[in-house]
């Protein structure tokens, strides 16, 4: 269900269940988390096989869960999203086709989201009495702002790539979205990790600034020779 391969400084993780629009089961979530946590490359891409990115939770699985099992399944998806968010690698969501529910929420956990013109986005669970519960209610307002997040989630509507770009759901639309990951991977791996951690730091502002200054000092010391080369 989860395929991985490496190409130099990029680890490619593919949700490979196209017959189910790459919907995730318990086993799929386990495999995805393992793939993310085992990556050692500075950049990881997350993508889906076939015509969809990820439809989120497999509804055939959800339909058989009791109340406590459903809560545990939501928590499992949240853990996987946190693994993506906390990975030392820069994780780039390569979104081609449908990103729905939990699939959209996994994309929100990524550091960069790049869409193809064919990408579409939605939280349609509200139309049949559910909602994605893999961290989306926390991350969506951070990305869109509270008002737009509420309208988008409560309406259950689907938006295309151009509207997703205007909303801020994605940062780029590219015919070849892997090129964005390749450009990021050209940069220094330690600087990428530090920048990701500092930008994602949600601590109190003065603590953030102290951590930022400390990290900058570490990088200057580590790259003294590189700086000399730039100045020559």
BALOBA-1460 file (C-alpha; in Angstrom, 3 decimals):
// residues 232
<rec num="1" residu="x" x="0.000" y="0.000" z="0.000"/>
<rec num="2" residu="x" x="2.930" y="2.340" z="0.641"/>
<rec num="3" residu="x" x="5.800" y="2.424" z="-1.842"/>
<rec num="4" residu="x" x="9.101" y="4.214" z="-1.260"/>
<rec num="5" residu="x" x="12.142" y="4.899" z="-3.379"/>
<rec num="6" residu="x" x="15.086" y="7.255" z="-3.122"/>
<rec num="7" residu="x" x="16.645" y="9.456" z="-5.776"/>
<rec num="8" residu="x" x="19.705" y="11.144" z="-4.359"/>
<rec num="9" residu="x" x="18.569" y="13.663" z="-1.738"/>
<rec num="10" residu="x" x="14.843" y="12.965" z="-2.172"/>
<rec num="11" residu="x" x="12.792" y="10.111" z="-0.704"/>
<rec num="12" residu="x" x="9.567" y="9.508" z="-2.609"/>
<rec num="13" residu="x" x="6.664" y="8.031" z="-0.625"/>
<rec num="14" residu="x" x="3.651" y="6.935" z="-2.659"/>
<rec num="15" residu="x" x="0.285" y="5.845" z="-1.308"/>
<rec num="16" residu="x" x="-0.317" y="3.030" z="-3.748"/>
<rec num="17" residu="x" x="-3.939" y="1.952" z="-3.628"/>
<rec num="18" residu="x" x="-5.419" y="3.567" z="-6.711"/>
<rec num="19" residu="x" x="-8.459" y="1.279" z="-6.863"/>
<rec num="20" residu="x" x="-9.597" y="2.827" z="-3.558"/>
<rec num="21" residu="x" x="-8.432" y="6.362" z="-4.412"/>
<rec num="22" residu="x" x="-5.522" y="5.742" z="-2.023"/>
<rec num="23" residu="x" x="-7.794" y="5.592" z="1.028"/>
<rec num="24" residu="x" x="-5.957" y="4.488" z="4.153"/>
<rec num="25" residu="x" x="-6.652" y="1.586" z="6.490"/>
<rec num="26" residu="x" x="-5.031" y="0.844" z="9.849"/>
<rec num="27" residu="x" x="-2.272" y="-1.003" z="8.014"/>
<rec num="28" residu="x" x="-1.809" y="1.826" z="5.540"/>
<rec num="29" residu="x" x="-1.418" y="4.366" z="8.342"/>
<rec num="30" residu="x" x="1.156" y="2.139" z="10.053"/>
<rec num="31" residu="x" x="3.132" y="1.749" z="6.830"/>
<rec num="32" residu="x" x="2.975" y="5.457" z="6.033"/>
<rec num="33" residu="x" x="4.266" y="6.419" z="9.472"/>
<rec num="34" residu="x" x="7.110" y="3.919" z="9.189"/>
<rec num="35" residu="x" x="8.047" y="5.247" z="5.758"/>
<rec num="36" residu="x" x="8.141" y="8.837" z="6.974"/>
<rec num="37" residu="x" x="10.077" y="8.088" z="10.144"/>
<rec num="38" residu="x" x="12.666" y="5.936" z="8.375"/>
<rec num="39" residu="x" x="13.502" y="8.580" z="5.758"/>
<rec num="40" residu="x" x="17.005" y="10.006" z="6.063"/>
<rec num="41" residu="x" x="17.010" y="12.195" z="2.964"/>
<rec num="42" residu="x" x="16.684" y="15.979" z="3.416"/>
<rec num="43" residu="x" x="13.509" y="16.073" z="1.307"/>
<rec num="44" residu="x" x="10.553" y="13.683" z="1.195"/>
<rec num="45" residu="x" x="7.702" y="13.814" z="-1.302"/>
<rec num="46" residu="x" x="4.281" y="12.419" z="-0.436"/>
<rec num="47" residu="x" x="2.078" y="11.537" z="-3.379"/>
<rec num="48" residu="x" x="-0.668" y="9.191" z="-4.502"/>
<rec num="49" residu="x" x="-0.718" y="6.561" z="-7.239"/>
<rec num="50" residu="x" x="-3.223" y="6.903" z="-10.052"/>
<rec num="51" residu="x" x="-5.810" y="9.657" z="-10.438"/>
<rec num="52" residu="x" x="-6.107" y="10.667" z="-6.742"/>
<rec num="53" residu="x" x="-3.769" y="11.975" z="-4.053"/>
<rec num="54" residu="x" x="-5.611" y="10.431" z="-1.092"/>
<rec num="55" residu="x" x="-9.275" y="10.038" z="-0.214"/>
<rec num="56" residu="x" x="-8.494" y="9.926" z="3.513"/>
<rec num="57" residu="x" x="-9.837" y="7.192" z="5.747"/>
<rec num="58" residu="x" x="-11.165" y="4.044" z="4.102"/>
<rec num="59" residu="x" x="-14.914" y="4.298" z="4.771"/>
<rec num="60" residu="x" x="-15.272" y="0.512" z="4.625"/>
<rec num="61" residu="x" x="-13.025" y="0.411" z="7.691"/>
<rec num="62" residu="x" x="-14.789" y="3.317" z="9.406"/>
<rec num="63" residu="x" x="-18.225" y="1.735" z="8.932"/>
<rec num="64" residu="x" x="-17.186" y="-1.301" z="10.995"/>
<rec num="65" residu="x" x="-15.805" y="0.679" z="13.961"/>
<rec num="66" residu="x" x="-17.565" y="1.132" z="17.266"/>
<rec num="67" residu="x" x="-17.349" y="4.436" z="19.100"/>
<rec num="68" residu="x" x="-14.054" y="3.734" z="20.918"/>
<rec num="69" residu="x" x="-12.471" y="2.159" z="17.852"/>
<rec num="70" residu="x" x="-13.433" y="5.213" z="15.802"/>
<rec num="71" residu="x" x="-11.710" y="7.494" z="18.308"/>
<rec num="72" residu="x" x="-8.613" y="5.270" z="18.228"/>
<rec num="73" residu="x" x="-8.598" y="5.371" z="14.414"/>
<rec num="74" residu="x" x="-8.752" y="9.171" z="14.498"/>
<rec num="75" residu="x" x="-5.877" y="9.271" z="16.967"/>
<rec num="76" residu="x" x="-3.856" y="6.941" z="14.748"/>
<rec num="77" residu="x" x="-4.304" y="9.285" z="11.789"/>
<rec num="78" residu="x" x="-3.323" y="12.223" z="13.994"/>
<rec num="79" residu="x" x="-0.117" y="10.418" z="14.997"/>
<rec num="80" residu="x" x="0.808" y="9.898" z="11.353"/>
<rec num="81" residu="x" x="0.137" y="13.573" z="10.565"/>
<rec num="82" residu="x" x="2.357" y="14.570" z="13.499"/>
<rec num="83" residu="x" x="5.101" y="12.258" z="12.221"/>
<rec num="84" residu="x" x="4.982" y="14.146" z="8.919"/>
<rec num="85" residu="x" x="4.972" y="17.518" z="10.654"/>
<rec num="86" residu="x" x="7.832" y="16.598" z="13.015"/>
<rec num="87" residu="x" x="10.030" y="14.821" z="10.493"/>
<rec num="88" residu="x" x="13.502" y="16.380" z="10.215"/>
<rec num="89" residu="x" x="13.086" y="16.105" z="6.448"/>
<rec num="90" residu="x" x="11.197" y="18.736" z="4.485"/>
<rec num="91" residu="x" x="8.005" y="16.959" z="3.399"/>
<rec num="92" residu="x" x="6.477" y="18.129" z="0.121"/>
<rec num="93" residu="x" x="2.918" y="17.086" z="-0.718"/>
<rec num="94" residu="x" x="2.677" y="16.429" z="-4.456"/>
<rec num="95" residu="x" x="-1.059" y="16.668" z="-5.039"/>
<rec num="96" residu="x" x="-2.409" y="15.353" z="-8.338"/>
<rec num="97" residu="x" x="-6.119" y="14.598" z="-8.347"/>
<rec num="98" residu="x" x="-8.406" y="14.409" z="-5.324"/>
<rec num="99" residu="x" x="-7.299" y="15.246" z="-1.787"/>
<rec num="100" residu="x" x="-10.275" y="14.587" z="0.463"/>
<rec num="101" residu="x" x="-10.880" y="14.447" z="4.215"/>
<rec num="102" residu="x" x="-7.943" y="12.809" z="5.921"/>
<rec num="103" residu="x" x="-5.976" y="12.978" z="2.678"/>
<rec num="104" residu="x" x="-6.242" y="16.763" z="2.717"/>
<rec num="105" residu="x" x="-5.295" y="16.722" z="6.396"/>
<rec num="106" residu="x" x="-2.142" y="14.729" z="5.694"/>
<rec num="107" residu="x" x="-1.274" y="17.310" z="3.032"/>
<rec num="108" residu="x" x="-1.829" y="20.089" z="5.592"/>
<rec num="109" residu="x" x="0.739" y="18.407" z="7.831"/>
<rec num="110" residu="x" x="3.347" y="18.636" z="5.061"/>
<rec num="111" residu="x" x="5.735" y="21.573" z="4.941"/>
<rec num="112" residu="x" x="5.057" y="22.479" z="1.305"/>
<rec num="113" residu="x" x="1.997" y="21.686" z="-0.804"/>
<rec num="114" residu="x" x="2.304" y="21.735" z="-4.579"/>
<rec num="115" residu="x" x="-0.644" y="20.944" z="-6.835"/>
<rec num="116" residu="x" x="-0.988" y="19.963" z="-10.454"/>
<rec num="117" residu="x" x="-3.756" y="21.653" z="-12.463"/>
<rec num="118" residu="x" x="-5.834" y="18.465" z="-11.944"/>
<rec num="119" residu="x" x="-5.775" y="18.663" z="-8.136"/>
<rec num="120" residu="x" x="-9.002" y="19.118" z="-6.173"/>
<rec num="121" residu="x" x="-9.554" y="19.610" z="-2.447"/>
<rec num="122" residu="x" x="-12.440" y="19.065" z="-0.062"/>
<rec num="123" residu="x" x="-13.672" y="18.028" z="3.378"/>
<rec num="124" residu="x" x="-16.854" y="16.269" z="2.218"/>
<rec num="125" residu="x" x="-17.479" y="14.232" z="5.373"/>
<rec num="126" residu="x" x="-19.871" y="16.867" z="6.710"/>
<rec num="127" residu="x" x="-22.286" y="15.958" z="3.903"/>
<rec num="128" residu="x" x="-22.843" y="12.518" z="5.474"/>
<rec num="129" residu="x" x="-22.411" y="13.390" z="9.146"/>
<rec num="130" residu="x" x="-18.649" y="13.078" z="9.646"/>
<rec num="131" residu="x" x="-15.516" y="15.156" z="9.298"/>
<rec num="132" residu="x" x="-11.851" y="14.442" z="8.800"/>
<rec num="133" residu="x" x="-10.259" y="13.963" z="12.219"/>
<rec num="134" residu="x" x="-6.557" y="13.634" z="11.486"/>
<rec num="135" residu="x" x="-5.681" y="17.071" z="12.837"/>
<rec num="136" residu="x" x="-7.524" y="19.140" z="10.265"/>
<rec num="137" residu="x" x="-9.564" y="21.188" z="12.719"/>
<rec num="138" residu="x" x="-6.283" y="22.474" z="14.174"/>
<rec num="139" residu="x" x="-4.261" y="22.879" z="10.979"/>
<rec num="140" residu="x" x="-6.906" y="24.189" z="8.580"/>
<rec num="141" residu="x" x="-7.498" y="27.504" z="10.426"/>
<rec num="142" residu="x" x="-3.736" y="27.968" z="10.762"/>
<rec num="143" residu="x" x="-3.393" y="27.708" z="6.994"/>
<rec num="144" residu="x" x="-6.551" y="29.522" z="5.856"/>
<rec num="145" residu="x" x="-7.523" y="31.652" z="8.832"/>
<rec num="146" residu="x" x="-10.548" y="30.844" z="10.954"/>
<rec num="147" residu="x" x="-13.238" y="32.389" z="8.740"/>
<rec num="148" residu="x" x="-12.164" y="30.711" z="5.499"/>
<rec num="149" residu="x" x="-11.504" y="27.439" z="7.304"/>
<rec num="150" residu="x" x="-15.027" y="27.417" z="8.740"/>
<rec num="151" residu="x" x="-16.650" y="28.227" z="5.401"/>
<rec num="152" residu="x" x="-14.623" y="25.604" z="3.566"/>
<rec num="153" residu="x" x="-15.156" y="22.832" z="6.111"/>
<rec num="154" residu="x" x="-18.809" y="23.556" z="6.916"/>
<rec num="155" residu="x" x="-19.873" y="23.778" z="3.277"/>
<rec num="156" residu="x" x="-18.295" y="20.476" z="2.259"/>
<rec num="157" residu="x" x="-17.529" y="22.034" z="-1.115"/>
<rec num="158" residu="x" x="-14.731" y="20.924" z="-3.426"/>
<rec num="159" residu="x" x="-12.289" y="23.460" z="-4.852"/>
<rec num="160" residu="x" x="-9.922" y="23.174" z="-7.778"/>
<rec num="161" residu="x" x="-6.230" y="23.974" z="-7.899"/>
<rec num="162" residu="x" x="-6.609" y="27.654" z="-8.815"/>
<rec num="163" residu="x" x="-9.000" y="28.375" z="-5.960"/>
<rec num="164" residu="x" x="-6.833" y="26.328" z="-3.588"/>
<rec num="165" residu="x" x="-3.908" y="28.569" z="-4.554"/>
<rec num="166" residu="x" x="-5.943" y="31.722" z="-3.889"/>
<rec num="167" residu="x" x="-7.070" y="30.330" z="-0.514"/>
<rec num="168" residu="x" x="-3.544" y="29.365" z="0.509"/>
<rec num="169" residu="x" x="-4.180" y="25.621" z="0.604"/>
<rec num="170" residu="x" x="-1.258" y="25.199" z="-1.812"/>
<rec num="171" residu="x" x="1.729" y="27.407" z="-2.523"/>
<rec num="172" residu="x" x="2.309" y="26.451" z="-6.163"/>
<rec num="173" residu="x" x="0.593" y="24.899" z="-9.179"/>
<rec num="174" residu="x" x="3.033" y="23.043" z="-11.391"/>
<rec num="175" residu="x" x="2.732" y="20.570" z="-14.243"/>
<rec num="176" residu="x" x="5.809" y="18.855" z="-12.770"/>
<rec num="177" residu="x" x="5.469" y="19.427" z="-9.014"/>
<rec num="178" residu="x" x="8.460" y="17.217" z="-8.209"/>
<rec num="179" residu="x" x="10.603" y="20.058" z="-9.565"/>
<rec num="180" residu="x" x="9.780" y="22.064" z="-6.438"/>
<rec num="181" residu="x" x="11.087" y="19.259" z="-4.232"/>
<rec num="182" residu="x" x="14.200" y="19.014" z="-6.388"/>
<rec num="183" residu="x" x="14.897" y="22.734" z="-5.989"/>
<rec num="184" residu="x" x="14.520" y="22.526" z="-2.206"/>
<rec num="185" residu="x" x="16.806" y="19.491" z="-2.087"/>
<rec num="186" residu="x" x="19.648" y="21.514" z="-3.611"/>
<rec num="187" residu="x" x="19.995" y="23.436" z="-0.339"/>
<rec num="188" residu="x" x="22.012" y="22.503" z="2.738"/>
<rec num="189" residu="x" x="20.280" y="19.688" z="4.625"/>
<rec num="190" residu="x" x="21.026" y="21.032" z="8.109"/>
<rec num="191" residu="x" x="19.746" y="24.494" z="7.202"/>
<rec num="192" residu="x" x="16.519" y="22.975" z="5.839"/>
<rec num="193" residu="x" x="15.914" y="21.095" z="9.092"/>
<rec num="194" residu="x" x="16.633" y="24.148" z="11.247"/>
<rec num="195" residu="x" x="14.406" y="26.425" z="9.158"/>
<rec num="196" residu="x" x="11.558" y="23.930" z="9.300"/>
<rec num="197" residu="x" x="11.805" y="23.623" z="13.080"/>
<rec num="198" residu="x" x="12.043" y="27.357" z="13.669"/>
<rec num="199" residu="x" x="9.164" y="28.279" z="11.368"/>
<rec num="200" residu="x" x="6.994" y="25.574" z="12.916"/>
<rec num="201" residu="x" x="7.960" y="26.557" z="16.465"/>
<rec num="202" residu="x" x="4.762" y="27.505" z="18.290"/>
<rec num="203" residu="x" x="6.437" y="28.516" z="21.539"/>
<rec num="204" residu="x" x="6.206" y="31.944" z="23.137"/>
<rec num="205" residu="x" x="7.769" y="34.597" z="20.887"/>
<rec num="206" residu="x" x="10.833" y="35.438" z="22.993"/>
<rec num="207" residu="x" x="11.585" y="31.717" z="23.351"/>
<rec num="208" residu="x" x="11.216" y="31.294" z="19.591"/>
<rec num="209" residu="x" x="13.627" y="34.152" z="18.969"/>
<rec num="210" residu="x" x="16.191" y="32.729" z="21.398"/>
<rec num="211" residu="x" x="15.980" y="29.333" z="19.702"/>
<rec num="212" residu="x" x="16.247" y="30.993" z="16.293"/>
<rec num="213" residu="x" x="19.398" y="32.909" z="17.287"/>
<rec num="214" residu="x" x="20.977" y="29.782" z="18.778"/>
<rec num="215" residu="x" x="20.235" y="27.801" z="15.609"/>
<rec num="216" residu="x" x="21.672" y="30.580" z="13.446"/>
<rec num="217" residu="x" x="24.877" y="30.544" z="15.472"/>
<rec num="218" residu="x" x="25.135" y="26.783" z="15.059"/>
<rec num="219" residu="x" x="24.725" y="27.039" z="11.288"/>
<rec num="220" residu="x" x="27.247" y="29.847" z="10.923"/>
<rec num="221" residu="x" x="29.801" y="27.746" z="12.791"/>
<rec num="222" residu="x" x="29.004" y="24.660" z="10.732"/>
<rec num="223" residu="x" x="29.222" y="26.472" z="7.388"/>
<rec num="224" residu="x" x="32.171" y="28.788" z="7.960"/>
<rec num="225" residu="x" x="34.020" y="27.412" z="4.929"/>
<rec num="226" residu="x" x="30.939" y="27.789" z="2.735"/>
<rec num="227" residu="x" x="30.577" y="31.414" z="3.798"/>
<rec num="228" residu="x" x="34.227" y="32.100" z="2.979"/>
<rec num="229" residu="x" x="33.685" y="30.629" z="-0.470"/>
<rec num="230" residu="x" x="30.670" y="32.886" z="-1.059"/>
<rec num="231" residu="x" x="32.645" y="35.971" z="-0.057"/>
<rec num="232" residu="x" x="35.629" y="35.220" z="-2.296"/>
